[in-house]
Amino acid sequence: MKRILNTHALPLICIVMLVLGLSSCKKDDLDGSDKTELLSFGPAGVKHGEPISFIGKNLDKVTAIEFAGASVPKSDFTTHTAELIVLVVPIESERGLVKLKTTDGDVMSKAFIDFDAPYVVSSVTSPVKPGENVTITGDMVNWVAAVTFGGEVVVKSDAFVSRSLTQIVVTVPMTAKTGNLIFSGAGTEPITFETATPLVVILPQITGLSPNPVKHADNLTITGTNLDLTTQVIFEGVSTPVTTFVSKTLTQLVVKVPGGTKKGKVTLVAASAEKTTSSTDLDVILPAISSITPSPVSPGANVTITGTNLNLVSSITFENAAAVAATAFISQSATQIVVKVPAGVTRGKVTFGVINSSLTVLSPDVLEITGAVPPPTISFPIYNDGVTSNWNGWIGGGWGGTKNYDNTTPVREGTKSIKIDYVGGWGSPMQLGGATVNISGKTSFKVSIYGAAGSAGKKVNIGINGADKYLITIEEGKWTDYTIPLADLTTTNIQEIIIKEFNGTGGFTIYVDALGLN
């Protein structure tokens, strides 16, 4: 243990002697009063085991002096006259009023007596569980006024379970954290101590997860130790912790798996907000797609989807079509689904909804549609599943929204496209700059744009080398290929390409693919 703070100092000796005026003395003499009176005591700041003096009148009638926590009979007085009593302060004495016992009745002091009590803490039981008791031993620890636990949680002495000269017992607050204890003292010279080693506060620990893998909305059984301390469970991919449990005991916690759970660790949170995490990942059972045939397929025809856990599929969404609910499937089993392709679908990946889950599963391959216009021919690609090495500048920057160069659906060619979300302010989230792409021998700039829901009639400007060159009106729900002549460029190089919102209001999304020169 170490002393870290002496909060204030008082004079070591301050004996206040009351001097009675002559007239009052004469009055008392004339009255001939034999009443016992306590006029003063001191010194202030006296320590236990040191002498203290009581000054008054008719003190020879005092048979004992009682302190808070201790009593001294007159046989233990070191001096005893009508005007003065001197005695040694008992070790058990505490702050409080003093009572003089006399043959005529008790005389109570009007002021509290206090002591300089330099307590010492020698040991603390550790580790300890929140809600259970910690035992603190030492010398004169009954003078500890408060204990501060890790996390700055304070327990004052009136809330102690018990207190004595050598031991205090305190219930560990549920919100306490592992950390050094701080003891705040009472007395005329209160001191503050901090333990040299931390008090370890027990946390819930996970030893097992079952079943693993698990389905969404099913019960997960967490086994471990001190699980009754858990107030929240956090699953990977779920922002809101689970606070309602099926059951909770010291060694087992049962909780329903949220619909947004992804593969990852499970985290327990205690009342202190301290967290403990599982050593293994919790896996979730999801449908897995191995093939969709035929591809290409004509709208209105059936496709057969094969894979595993397909009985968990709740819906199927084809590109540019409304979701087909499981109730409309032609057939469904754990390994195969047969479904009719809706009219109006376009080339793209297929999205599968999952029972009791907010997650979706995407087909690994693009579903080709019979009769669809093939992607444009591009001899010098700038974007083809990513910005190509043909573009020798940077691809960062932008404002007024976000862009994603790795979008997986819809796509015009390959397996990826650029998703651009405009939020307003004539933004250009996607920017390609800093290049010197020579256009000698090239005649056209090509780009394919797909308008997401709500984009119909919106406009974007294709900017080249810092100038807005070509205004395009977005067509919703399909890919539109644009061929833009390069004849009016006044330079032989392209340094910058941007696709800037023209309307200024934002709130719509487009997809860009098949970007390059021909």
C-alpha positions as CSV (number, residue, x, y, z in Angstrom):
1,M,0.0,0.0,0.0
2,K,1.2,3.6,-0.6
3,R,0.1,7.0,0.7
4,I,-0.7,9.3,-2.2
5,L,-2.4,12.3,-0.7
6,N,-2.6,14.2,2.6
7,T,-5.8,16.2,1.9
8,H,-5.2,18.9,4.5
9,A,-3.3,19.7,7.6
10,L,-4.5,21.0,10.9
11,P,-2.3,22.4,13.8
12,L,-0.7,19.6,15.7
13,I,-1.7,21.1,19.1
14,C,-4.5,23.6,19.6
15,I,-5.6,23.7,23.2
16,V,-8.3,26.2,23.8
17,M,-8.5,27.4,27.4
18,L,-11.6,29.2,28.4
19,V,-10.9,31.9,30.9
20,L,-13.9,32.8,33.0
21,G,-14.5,36.5,33.7
22,L,-14.3,37.8,37.2
23,S,-17.9,38.7,37.4
24,S,-19.1,35.3,36.3
25,C,-16.7,33.7,38.8
26,K,-18.1,35.8,41.5
27,K,-21.7,35.0,40.4
28,D,-20.9,31.3,40.4
29,D,-19.2,31.7,43.8
30,L,-22.2,33.5,45.2
31,D,-24.6,31.0,43.6
32,G,-22.5,28.2,45.1
33,S,-23.4,26.0,42.1
34,D,-22.3,22.4,42.3
35,K,-23.4,21.6,38.7
36,T,-20.8,19.8,36.5
37,E,-19.9,21.8,33.5
38,L,-17.6,20.9,30.5
39,L,-16.0,24.1,29.2
40,S,-13.4,22.8,26.7
41,F,-11.3,19.8,25.6
42,G,-8.2,19.4,23.6
43,P,-5.7,19.5,21.9
44,A,-7.4,19.4,18.5
45,G,-6.0,16.7,16.3
46,V,-5.0,14.5,19.1
47,K,-4.1,10.9,18.2
48,H,-5.3,7.7,19.7
49,G,-3.0,6.7,22.6
50,E,-2.2,10.4,23.3
51,P,-3.4,12.4,26.3
52,I,-6.4,14.6,26.0
53,S,-7.6,17.2,28.6
54,F,-11.1,18.2,29.7
55,I,-11.5,21.5,31.4
56,G,-14.6,22.5,33.4
57,K,-16.3,22.8,36.8
58,N,-17.1,20.2,39.4
59,L,-15.3,17.6,37.2
60,D,-14.5,15.6,40.4
61,K,-18.1,14.3,40.1
62,V,-17.3,12.6,36.8
63,T,-17.3,8.8,37.0
64,A,-16.5,8.0,33.4
65,I,-16.1,9.7,30.0
66,E,-17.7,8.0,27.0
67,F,-16.4,8.6,23.5
68,A,-18.1,7.2,20.4
69,G,-16.9,3.6,20.4
70,A,-15.1,3.6,23.8
71,S,-15.6,4.4,27.5
72,V,-12.9,5.4,30.0
73,P,-13.7,5.0,33.8
74,K,-12.3,7.5,36.3
75,S,-9.9,4.8,37.5
76,D,-8.0,5.3,34.2
77,F,-7.9,9.1,34.4
78,T,-4.2,10.3,34.7
79,T,-5.4,13.5,36.3
80,H,-8.7,14.1,38.0
81,T,-9.6,17.4,39.8
82,A,-12.6,19.6,39.9
83,E,-11.3,21.7,37.1
84,L,-9.3,19.2,35.0
85,I,-9.4,15.6,33.7
86,V,-6.6,14.2,31.7
87,L,-6.8,10.7,30.1
88,V,-5.3,8.7,27.2
89,V,-7.5,8.5,24.1
90,P,-8.7,4.9,23.7
91,I,-7.8,3.2,20.4
92,E,-11.5,2.4,19.7
93,S,-12.6,6.1,20.0
94,E,-14.3,7.6,16.9
95,R,-15.5,11.0,16.0
96,G,-18.6,12.1,17.9
97,L,-20.0,13.8,20.9
98,V,-18.4,13.2,24.3
99,K,-20.5,12.2,27.3
100,L,-19.4,12.8,30.9
101,K,-21.0,10.4,33.3
102,T,-21.6,12.0,36.8
103,T,-23.4,11.1,40.0
104,D,-25.9,13.9,39.1
105,G,-26.5,12.7,35.5
106,D,-24.9,12.9,32.1
107,V,-23.2,16.0,30.6
108,M,-23.0,16.0,26.8
109,S,-20.4,18.0,24.9
110,K,-21.8,20.7,22.5
111,A,-19.1,20.0,19.9
112,F,-17.8,16.9,18.2
113,I,-14.4,15.6,19.1
114,D,-12.3,14.4,16.2
115,F,-8.9,12.6,16.0
116,D,-5.9,12.4,13.8
117,A,-6.2,8.7,12.7
118,P,-3.5,7.5,10.3
119,Y,-5.0,4.2,9.3
120,V,-3.0,1.5,7.4
121,V,-4.4,-1.0,4.9
122,S,-2.5,-4.2,4.8
123,S,-4.5,-6.6,2.6
124,V,-7.5,-6.9,0.2
125,T,-9.1,-10.1,-0.9
126,S,-8.7,-10.5,-4.7
127,P,-10.2,-11.5,-7.1
128,V,-13.7,-10.7,-6.2
129,K,-17.1,-10.9,-8.0
130,P,-19.4,-7.9,-8.4
131,G,-22.2,-8.1,-5.9
132,E,-20.1,-10.1,-3.4
133,N,-18.0,-8.8,-0.5
134,V,-14.4,-7.7,-0.4
135,T,-12.6,-7.9,2.9
136,I,-10.0,-5.2,3.7
137,T,-7.7,-5.6,6.7
138,G,-5.3,-3.3,8.4
139,D,-4.8,-1.0,11.4
140,M,-7.5,1.5,12.4
141,V,-9.3,0.9,9.1
142,N,-12.6,1.9,10.8
143,W,-11.4,5.4,10.0
144,V,-11.8,4.8,6.2
145,A,-14.6,7.1,5.0
146,A,-14.9,5.8,1.5
147,V,-13.6,3.2,-1.0
148,T,-13.3,4.0,-4.7
149,F,-13.3,1.0,-7.0
150,G,-12.0,0.9,-10.6
151,G,-14.3,2.8,-12.9
152,E,-14.6,5.5,-10.2
153,V,-17.3,3.8,-8.3
154,V,-17.4,5.1,-4.8
155,V,-18.8,3.3,-1.7
156,K,-19.1,5.5,1.4
157,S,-18.6,4.1,5.0
158,D,-22.3,4.2,5.8
159,A,-22.8,1.6,3.1
160,F,-20.1,-0.8,4.4
161,V,-21.2,-4.3,5.4
162,S,-19.1,-4.1,8.6
163,R,-16.3,-2.1,10.0
164,S,-13.9,-2.5,12.9
165,L,-10.4,-1.4,13.9
166,T,-8.8,-4.1,11.9
167,Q,-11.3,-5.0,9.1
168,I,-13.9,-3.5,6.9
169,V,-16.2,-5.5,4.6
170,V,-17.6,-3.8,1.4
171,T,-19.9,-5.1,-1.2
172,V,-18.3,-4.7,-4.7
173,P,-20.6,-2.6,-6.9
174,M,-21.9,-4.3,-10.0
175,T,-20.3,-1.5,-12.1
176,A,-16.9,-1.8,-10.6
177,K,-13.9,-2.6,-12.9
178,T,-10.5,-4.1,-12.2
179,G,-8.2,-1.5,-10.9
180,N,-6.4,-0.1,-7.8
181,L,-8.6,0.7,-4.8
182,I,-8.5,4.2,-3.4
183,F,-9.2,4.7,0.3
184,S,-10.4,8.1,1.6
185,G,-9.9,8.7,5.3
186,A,-11.7,10.6,8.0
187,G,-10.3,12.5,11.0
188,T,-8.6,15.9,11.5
189,E,-5.9,15.0,9.0
190,P,-7.7,12.8,6.4
191,I,-5.4,10.9,4.1
192,T,-6.0,9.0,0.9
193,F,-4.3,5.7,0.0
194,E,-4.1,3.8,-3.3
195,T,-3.3,0.1,-3.4
196,A,-0.1,-0.8,-5.2
197,T,-1.8,-3.7,-7.0
198,P,-5.2,-3.8,-8.6
199,L,-8.2,-5.5,-7.2
200,V,-9.2,-8.0,-9.9
201,V,-13.0,-7.9,-10.6
202,I,-14.3,-11.1,-12.1
203,L,-16.0,-11.0,-15.5
204,P,-18.1,-13.6,-17.4
205,Q,-16.1,-16.0,-19.5
206,I,-17.1,-18.1,-22.5
207,T,-16.0,-21.7,-22.8
208,G,-18.4,-23.1,-25.5
209,L,-21.0,-22.2,-28.1
210,S,-23.6,-24.7,-29.1
211,P,-24.9,-25.4,-31.7
212,N,-22.1,-24.1,-34.0
213,P,-23.0,-23.4,-36.8
214,V,-26.4,-22.1,-35.9
215,K,-29.4,-20.8,-37.8
216,H,-30.8,-17.3,-37.4
217,A,-33.6,-17.0,-34.8
218,D,-32.5,-20.3,-33.2
219,N,-31.4,-20.5,-29.5
220,L,-27.6,-20.4,-28.9
221,T,-26.4,-22.0,-25.7
222,I,-23.3,-20.2,-24.3
223,T,-21.4,-22.1,-21.6
224,G,-18.8,-20.7,-19.3
225,T,-18.2,-19.1,-15.9
226,N,-19.9,-16.3,-14.1
227,L,-22.3,-15.9,-16.9
228,D,-24.9,-14.5,-14.5
229,L,-22.9,-11.2,-14.7
230,T,-23.8,-10.8,-18.4
231,T,-26.0,-7.8,-19.2
232,Q,-25.6,-7.8,-23.0
233,V,-24.5,-10.2,-25.8
234,I,-23.0,-8.8,-29.0
235,F,-23.1,-10.8,-32.2
236,E,-20.9,-10.1,-35.2
237,G,-22.7,-7.9,-37.8
238,V,-25.4,-6.8,-35.3
239,S,-25.2,-3.2,-34.0
240,T,-27.7,-3.5,-31.2
241,P,-26.7,-5.8,-28.3
242,V,-29.1,-8.5,-27.2
243,T,-30.3,-7.7,-23.6
244,T,-33.2,-10.2,-23.4
245,F,-32.2,-13.8,-22.6
246,V,-34.1,-17.1,-22.8
247,S,-32.3,-18.1,-19.6
248,K,-29.3,-17.2,-17.5
249,T,-27.3,-19.0,-14.8
250,L,-23.8,-19.0,-13.4
251,T,-22.6,-21.5,-16.1
252,Q,-25.1,-21.2,-19.0
253,L,-26.6,-18.5,-21.0
254,V,-29.3,-19.1,-23.7
255,V,-30.0,-16.4,-26.2
256,K,-31.8,-16.2,-29.5
257,V,-29.5,-15.5,-32.5
258,P,-30.4,-12.1,-34.2
259,G,-31.3,-12.1,-37.9
260,G,-28.3,-10.0,-38.9
261,T,-25.7,-12.2,-37.3
262,K,-22.6,-12.9,-39.4
263,K,-19.8,-15.3,-38.8
264,G,-17.5,-14.0,-36.0
265,K,-16.9,-13.8,-32.3
266,V,-19.5,-13.5,-29.6
267,T,-19.0,-10.8,-27.0
268,L,-20.4,-10.6,-23.4
269,V,-20.8,-7.3,-21.7
270,A,-20.9,-6.9,-17.9
271,A,-22.7,-4.2,-15.9
272,S,-19.4,-2.3,-15.8
273,A,-19.4,-2.2,-19.7
274,E,-16.3,-4.4,-19.6
275,K,-16.3,-7.0,-22.4
276,T,-15.1,-10.6,-22.9
277,T,-15.0,-12.4,-26.2
278,S,-15.3,-16.0,-27.3
279,S,-12.0,-17.6,-28.4
280,T,-13.8,-19.3,-31.4
281,D,-16.0,-17.9,-34.1
282,L,-19.8,-18.5,-34.2
283,D,-20.7,-19.6,-37.7
284,V,-24.2,-19.2,-39.1
285,I,-26.0,-21.5,-41.5
286,L,-26.7,-19.8,-44.8
287,P,-27.8,-21.1,-48.3
288,A,-24.8,-21.7,-50.6
289,I,-25.3,-21.5,-54.4
290,S,-23.3,-23.8,-56.7
291,S,-25.0,-23.3,-60.1
292,I,-27.9,-21.7,-61.9
293,T,-28.9,-23.4,-65.2
294,P,-29.5,-22.7,-68.0
295,S,-27.5,-19.5,-68.5
296,P,-28.4,-17.7,-70.7
297,V,-32.1,-18.1,-70.0
298,S,-35.1,-16.5,-71.5
299,P,-37.5,-14.5,-69.3
300,G,-40.5,-16.7,-68.5
301,A,-38.5,-19.9,-68.6
302,N,-37.5,-22.0,-65.5
303,V,-34.1,-22.0,-64.0
304,T,-32.7,-24.7,-61.7
305,I,-30.6,-23.6,-58.7
306,T,-28.4,-26.1,-57.0
307,G,-26.5,-25.8,-53.7
308,T,-26.8,-26.5,-50.0
309,N,-29.3,-25.3,-47.3
310,L,-31.6,-24.0,-50.1
311,N,-34.6,-24.8,-47.9
312,L,-33.6,-21.6,-46.0
313,V,-34.2,-19.4,-49.0
314,S,-37.2,-17.2,-48.5
315,S,-37.0,-15.2,-51.7
316,I,-35.1,-14.9,-55.0
317,T,-34.5,-11.5,-56.7
318,F,-33.4,-11.3,-60.3
319,E,-31.8,-8.2,-61.6
320,N,-34.4,-5.5,-62.5
321,A,-37.3,-7.6,-61.2
322,A,-39.4,-7.8,-58.0
323,A,-38.5,-10.5,-55.5
324,V,-40.1,-14.0,-56.1
325,A,-41.3,-15.3,-52.7
326,A,-40.7,-18.9,-51.7
327,T,-44.4,-19.6,-52.0
328,A,-44.1,-19.0,-55.7
329,F,-41.2,-21.4,-56.3
330,I,-42.1,-24.4,-58.5
331,S,-40.2,-26.6,-56.1
332,Q,-37.7,-26.2,-53.2
333,S,-35.5,-28.6,-51.3
334,A,-32.3,-28.4,-49.3
335,T,-30.3,-28.9,-52.5
336,Q,-32.4,-27.6,-55.4
337,I,-34.8,-24.8,-56.2
338,V,-36.8,-24.5,-59.5
339,V,-38.2,-21.0,-60.2
340,K,-39.7,-19.2,-63.2
341,V,-37.6,-16.2,-64.4
342,P,-39.8,-13.0,-64.3
343,A,-40.3,-10.8,-67.3
344,G,-38.1,-7.8,-67.7
345,V,-35.0,-9.2,-66.0
346,T,-31.6,-8.0,-67.1
347,R,-28.2,-9.6,-66.9
348,G,-26.8,-9.7,-63.4
349,K,-26.3,-11.8,-60.3
350,V,-29.2,-13.4,-58.4
351,T,-29.9,-12.4,-54.8
352,F,-31.3,-14.9,-52.3
353,G,-33.2,-13.9,-49.1
354,V,-32.8,-16.0,-46.0
355,I,-35.5,-17.2,-43.6
356,N,-35.4,-15.3,-40.2
357,S,-32.5,-13.3,-41.4
358,S,-31.7,-9.8,-42.6
359,L,-28.8,-11.2,-44.6
360,T,-28.8,-12.0,-48.3
361,V,-26.7,-14.4,-50.4
362,L,-25.5,-13.5,-53.9
363,S,-25.0,-16.0,-56.7
364,P,-21.3,-16.5,-57.5
365,D,-21.9,-16.0,-61.2
366,V,-23.9,-13.6,-63.4
367,L,-27.1,-15.0,-64.9
368,E,-27.1,-14.3,-68.6
369,I,-30.3,-13.4,-70.3
370,T,-31.2,-14.7,-73.8
371,G,-31.4,-11.9,-76.4
372,A,-29.8,-9.3,-74.3
373,V,-27.6,-6.8,-76.1
374,P,-24.0,-7.8,-75.7
375,P,-21.6,-5.3,-74.0
376,P,-20.0,-2.8,-76.3
377,T,-16.6,-3.4,-77.9
378,I,-13.9,-1.5,-76.2
379,S,-10.3,-1.6,-77.5
380,F,-8.8,0.5,-74.7
381,P,-10.6,-0.4,-71.4
382,I,-10.4,2.1,-68.5
383,Y,-12.7,0.1,-66.1
384,N,-13.2,-3.6,-66.5
385,D,-13.9,-5.2,-63.0
386,G,-11.7,-2.4,-61.7
387,V,-9.7,0.5,-63.0
388,T,-7.3,-1.0,-65.5
389,S,-3.5,-0.4,-65.8
390,N,-4.3,1.5,-69.0
391,W,-5.3,4.4,-66.8
392,N,-1.9,5.7,-65.5
393,G,-3.3,8.3,-63.1
394,W,-5.0,8.2,-59.7
395,I,-8.6,7.1,-58.8
396,G,-9.3,8.9,-55.6
397,G,-11.0,12.1,-54.6
398,G,-14.6,13.1,-55.2
399,W,-17.4,14.9,-53.3
400,G,-21.2,14.9,-53.0
401,G,-21.7,11.1,-52.4
402,T,-19.9,7.8,-52.4
403,K,-18.5,5.3,-54.9
404,N,-17.7,1.6,-54.9
405,Y,-15.4,0.2,-57.5
406,D,-16.2,-3.4,-56.4
407,N,-20.0,-3.5,-56.8
408,T,-21.1,-7.0,-57.8
409,T,-24.6,-6.4,-59.2
410,P,-25.8,-5.1,-61.6
411,V,-22.9,-5.5,-64.0
412,R,-22.7,-4.8,-67.8
413,E,-19.7,-7.0,-68.4
414,G,-17.5,-9.1,-66.2
415,T,-18.4,-9.5,-62.5
416,K,-18.1,-5.9,-61.1
417,S,-19.3,-2.4,-61.8
418,I,-18.9,1.1,-60.2
419,K,-21.8,2.1,-57.8
420,I,-22.2,5.8,-57.4
421,D,-24.6,7.3,-54.8
422,Y,-25.3,11.0,-55.2
423,V,-26.3,13.0,-52.1
424,G,-26.5,16.5,-53.7
425,G,-24.5,19.6,-54.4
426,W,-23.7,18.8,-58.0
427,G,-21.4,16.1,-56.7
428,S,-18.9,13.9,-58.4
429,P,-18.0,11.0,-56.0
430,M,-16.1,9.1,-58.8
431,Q,-13.0,10.8,-60.2
432,L,-10.1,9.5,-62.3
433,G,-7.3,12.0,-62.6
434,G,-3.6,12.7,-63.1
435,A,-3.3,10.6,-66.2
436,T,-1.8,11.2,-69.7
437,V,-3.9,8.8,-71.8
438,N,-3.1,9.3,-75.4
439,I,-6.2,9.3,-77.6
440,S,-4.5,9.3,-81.0
441,G,-6.2,6.9,-83.2
442,K,-9.3,6.6,-80.9
443,T,-12.6,7.9,-82.1
444,S,-15.0,7.5,-79.3
445,F,-15.4,7.4,-75.5
446,K,-17.7,4.6,-74.3
447,V,-19.6,4.1,-71.0
448,S,-22.6,2.0,-69.9
449,I,-24.9,3.4,-67.2
450,Y,-27.7,1.6,-65.2
451,G,-30.2,3.7,-63.3
452,A,-31.3,2.4,-60.0
453,A,-34.8,2.9,-58.6
454,G,-35.7,6.6,-58.4
455,S,-33.1,7.7,-61.0
456,A,-35.4,8.0,-64.0
457,G,-35.0,11.5,-65.6
458,K,-32.0,12.4,-63.5
459,K,-29.0,13.8,-65.4
460,V,-25.2,13.5,-65.1
461,N,-22.4,15.2,-66.9
462,I,-19.5,13.3,-68.3
463,G,-16.5,15.6,-67.6
464,I,-13.2,15.2,-69.5
465,N,-10.1,17.2,-68.7
466,G,-12.0,19.5,-66.3
467,A,-14.9,20.4,-68.7
468,D,-18.5,19.1,-68.7
469,K,-18.6,17.7,-72.2
470,Y,-21.6,15.4,-72.4
471,L,-25.0,15.5,-70.6
472,I,-26.8,12.2,-70.1
473,T,-30.4,11.6,-69.0
474,I,-30.5,8.4,-66.8
475,E,-32.8,5.5,-67.8
476,E,-34.0,3.6,-64.9
477,G,-33.9,-0.2,-64.6
478,K,-31.7,-1.1,-67.5
479,W,-28.2,-0.7,-68.9
480,T,-27.8,2.0,-71.5
481,D,-24.6,2.1,-73.7
482,Y,-23.3,5.5,-74.7
483,T,-20.8,6.3,-77.4
484,I,-19.4,9.8,-77.3
485,P,-17.2,11.1,-80.1
486,L,-13.8,12.5,-79.2
487,A,-13.5,14.7,-82.3
488,D,-14.3,17.9,-80.3
489,L,-11.5,17.4,-77.7
490,T,-8.8,20.0,-78.2
491,T,-6.1,17.8,-76.7
492,T,-4.4,14.5,-77.6
493,N,-4.4,13.3,-74.0
494,I,-7.1,12.6,-71.4
495,Q,-6.0,13.7,-67.9
496,E,-9.3,13.5,-66.0
497,I,-12.7,11.8,-66.1
498,I,-15.6,12.6,-63.8
499,I,-19.3,11.7,-63.8
500,K,-20.9,14.7,-62.1
501,E,-24.5,15.1,-60.9
502,F,-26.3,17.7,-63.0
503,N,-29.6,18.2,-61.0
504,G,-27.9,19.3,-57.7
505,T,-30.4,17.6,-55.4
506,G,-28.9,14.1,-55.2
507,G,-30.8,11.2,-53.7
508,F,-30.3,8.7,-56.5
509,T,-27.9,5.9,-57.5
510,I,-26.3,4.8,-60.8
511,Y,-24.0,2.0,-61.9
512,V,-21.2,2.5,-64.3
513,D,-19.4,-0.2,-66.4
514,A,-17.8,-0.9,-69.7
515,L,-15.8,2.4,-69.5
516,G,-13.1,3.0,-72.1
517,L,-12.1,4.1,-75.6
518,N,-12.5,2.7,-79.0
